[in-house]
Amino acid sequence: MIIPFKHQAQAHCESGVTSNLLKHYGLPISEPLAFGIGSGIFFGHLPFVKVNGVPGTTYRIYPGQVFKNACNRLNVQYESVKFNNMHEAMAALNKNIEKGIPSGCQVSVFFLPFLPEVFRFHFNAHNLIVYGEENRTYFISDPVMENVTEIAYDDLAKARFAKGYPEPKGRMYYIKSVPQELNLKEAIKKGIKSTCFFMSSPPVPWFGVNGIRFLGKQIAKYPTKLDARKSTLYLGNIIRMQEEIGTGGAGFRFLYAAFLQEAAAITQQKELADFSMRLTAIGDQWRNFAYQTARVCKARKTDVLGCNELSNLLMEIYQAEKQFFSDLKRFSKTM
């Protein structure tokens, strides 16, 4: 069975899946709105959590939270479930397809043959929509792809049960019902307040704006703590997670800025448009950091001078985001 499903290419995977699923059920929620209402923007640097042998860096909230937060704040009824084994997970997916329910799945990009080989490494937080199945071939709407595609049963099963952090465990999620009316203003307000809390309030050094400062200090220590090869690997992974994979550092800043622009029109709060412009400028700072980091890695100049330059750039971003989210938090209390 193949469910009539309108595919739309988006900027990022989970926010794109969320928007496309909501649109399938008649709710006009753009990807920026889904991302902002879902409080997708975040930052974290976890030196004690190794991803492919290097410290984990994330620019977005934990996998699954964008969909859950957006649905909860829009009063959309949904189901999100994990499984004990791949056969159970694939059987449940087949049942949803038979019922005409397009389903989001969390997968590892390593086992997705339709992706370019350069992107196929062990990253377990990718999201896509399964909207059909025929003869053990599944029809896929992957929001980072221009067009729909297909995947074999075995490849999809492996992708849903890949090992490593975060382990997908066959996670599948889908919409059960949607409200007759949307209170977008209230959903936007809740999304902004939650984002400001998680970016500015965590008392630990690894998360939110504190995490940006923490990473800046760590980079300054690389020349004395790590050899040149490991320094290059660590720095390369930071920008790989920022620019190439679904955590989208600068891209998420631009996406959240687009959300604030839409929110300004919906809520009639023109101040949000000003915040949008400020965050776009911060996104440019992140993109420059990625460029300069790539330059340092390519030249293999991970010495004190090179790492100090990158550390200083991050400290500037830290100050900018700290002020931005402090101001946005203060404004959100007046909405």
N, C-alpha and C positions, 0 to 999 in steps of 0.2 A: 504494500500500500504506500502511496505517496500523498502526503498532505499538501494541499494547495498553500504554499508559503511564499511570501514575497521577501526575497533576499535583498538586503541593502548593505553595501560595504560601509564600514565605520572606521573610526580611528584606532580603537582598542577593543580587546576581545570581550571582557565581561560587561563593560558598559554598552558595547555594541549588541551583545546578546540580549541584555536586559531591554534595551530600546526596541529591538526587533521583535522580541516576544510580546511586549506590551502593545506594540502597533498591530501585531497579528490579532489581538483581541479588541482592537478598535480604540486604543488609548493613544492619543497623539503626543507621545513622549519622545523627544529627540534624544540623541546620545548625550549631549551636554547636560540636559535636564536629568536624565537617568543617573549620570555620573555625580552631579551636584547633589541631588536629592538623596542619592545613595551614599554620600560622604566618601567618595572614592579617593580623594587626594590625601596623601600621607607621606611620611618619611620614616625610615628606620634603617639603622646600621647595626648589625649583630655580629660582632667578631667571634662570638662563641658558637654561632650557627654556620657551619660550612656548607656551601652550595657548590658542587663540583670542585671541592677542595679549597675554596676561597671564601672569605667572610661574606655573608649575605647582606645585600643592600636592596631595599625596596622603596619605591616612590608612591605606593598605593596601599590602600587598606587590605586586610587579610582576604585571600580568595573566598568568594562567596558572599561577602558582606555588601557589595554594591547592589546585587540583586535582592538580597534579603531586606536591606535598609530601604531601598526604593519601594518595594512591594508593601512593606509595613507602613511607610509614611503616605502611600497612596491608597491604603485600605484595599489592597489586592490580596486575595487569598492564594496561597502558593504551597507547594510541597518541595522539600529538599531532603534527599535521603542518600545514605551511603550503604555499601553492601559488604558482605563477608567474603564473597568470591565473584569472579568475573562471569560465571555462568548465570548466577542469580541476577547480576546487574544487567546482563544482556537480555535475559528473559523479561525483566521489568521494562526495559527500553522497548522491546518488541510489543509488549502489551499497550504501552502508551501510544505507539504508532498505530496499532490496530484501532485504538479509541479515537484517533485523530488529534492526538496531543503532541505538538512539537516540543521537544525536550532539550534543555541545556545540559551539557556535560562538561565536567572538568577533566582535562586530559594532559598528557605529556606530549610536547611537540616532537620529541624524538621519534615517535612511532606514527607520525602523520606523513605518509609518502607524497601527498599532494603539495606539501610545503617545499620551497627550495632547500637544497641540502645544507646550505650555509646556516639556515635557521634551525636545523634539526639537531638540537642537543638536549641534554636532560634538564628541561624546564617543565615542571609539573603543574603549572597554574594557568594553562591556556584554557579558553572556553570556546565552545562552538554549539550549534544547534543541529540536532538530528531530526529530519522531517519526513523520512521515508525509508523503506526497506524492500528490496526485491532480490530473491535468490542469494541471500547472505551478502548483499551489497547495500550499504547505507548511503542515503543522500544527505549531504552536509551543507549547511549554511554557516560558513566561517566568516565572521564579520571583517576580518583583516584581508580576506580574499575578494577580488573584484566580482567573481562569479561563483555560483554554487559548484560543488564538486562531489566526488564519491569516494568511499573507502570500504575496504573489505572487512568482513566480520572479525577476522583474527587481528588485523591492525588496530581496529577500534577497541577491541577488548584489551589488547596490550596497552594502548594509550590510556585507557581508563583505570588500569591497575598497575601503572608504573611504580617502581620503588623509588625511594628518595623523598626529600622534603620539598614541599608539602605533599604527602602521599594522597592521591585523589580518592582511593578506595571506591572507585566506580561512581563517584558523586554525580547524581542526576537531579535536576530541578525543573519545575514546570509550574504554569499558572493554572489554578483551579477555577477561579471566578474573578470578575472585575466589578467595581462599583458603578452605579448608574451615573454618578456625578463625581468629579474630581475637585478637591480643595487644594489647588496647586500652590496658593499663597502659603498655606499652613505647612505643606510638605517642604517647600523651599526654605521656610524659616527653620524648621526642624533640622533639615540637612545642613544649613549653614552653621547653626549653633553646635551641632555634633562635630563638624569638621574643625571648628575653632577650638573646641575642647581637646580633641585628640592631637591637634598640631601644637597647642600652646600650653596644655595643662599637665601632661604626664610628668611625674616627679623623677623619672629615671633618665639617664643620659643617652639612651639608645634610640628614643622615639621622638617624633615631632621635630620642632625646630631645634631642640636640644641635640637630637641625633645628627643634624647637619653640622653643628659646632663640634660634636664628638668626632665625626668623620674627618673634619678639617684638622683637628689635633692629631688624629691617627696618621693621616697622610704625611704630616710634618715629621713623624717619627720613623717612617718607612726606611730612609737611608741608613739609620743606625740599628734598626731591628731586623731588617730583611736584606737578603742579597738582591742584586740587580734584577735577576730573572723573576724572583717572587714579587718584587715591587711592581714590575711590569704586569705580571698576571693579576695582582690585586687591583691596580689602577685600571687595567683593561676590562675587568669584570664590572667595575663601578659604572663605566660608560656603556658597557654592553647592556647592563640592566636598565640604564637610563634611556638609551636611544634605539636599541634594536629589539628588545623583548617587551612583553606586555606590561612591564612596570612603568615604562614611559615617563621618565622624570620631567624633562622640559615639555614633552607633549601633554602630560597631565596638567601642567600649569596652564598651558594654552587652552586645554579642554575645559578646565574649571573657569578660566576667564570667559570662555564662550557661555558657560552656564550662568555666570554673573550677569552677562549682557542680556541673556534671555530673561533672567529673573528680574532685572530692572524693568523690562517692559511689562511683565506679568504682574508685578507687585506695584508698579508705578513709583518705585523708589529709585530716583535717578542717581543716588549716591552709589548704588551697586554698579552702575556703568563706570563710574570713576574707579572703583575697586577693580573692575575688569581690566582697565587700562594699566593699572599698577601691576597686576599679576602678569599681564602680558610682558611687561618690561622685565619682571623677575624670570619669566620663562626664557627670555633672551639671555639673561645672565647664566642660567643653567646650560643653555646651548653653547655659550662661549666657554664655559667650564669643560664641557665635553670635548670641544674642539681643541682647547689647550692641553687637555689630558691626553688626547690621541696624539698630538704633536710630540709631547714628552715621551710617550711610549714608543712612537715610531723612531725617534732619535735616540732612544735608549739612554735618556738623560735623567734617570730616576735618582739623581744625586740630591744633595741638600738644597741646591739652588732651584732645581726643577720642582721638587716636592714642596718647597716653601712657597713657590709661586702659586701652585695649585691650592695649597692650604689657605693662602690669603684670599683667593677667589671664593672659596667656600665660606670663609668667614664673612665676606661681603654679602653672600647670599643668605647666610644665617641672620645677619642683622636686618636685611630687607624683609625676609619672611617673618621674623619675629615681630617687627613693627606692623607688617601687613595684617597678620592674624590677630594681633592685639587690637588694632583699629577695627577690623571686621567684627571681632567679638563684641567690642563696645557698641558698634552700630547695630548689631543683631538684636541687642536688648531693647532697641527703640522701634523695631519693626512691628 
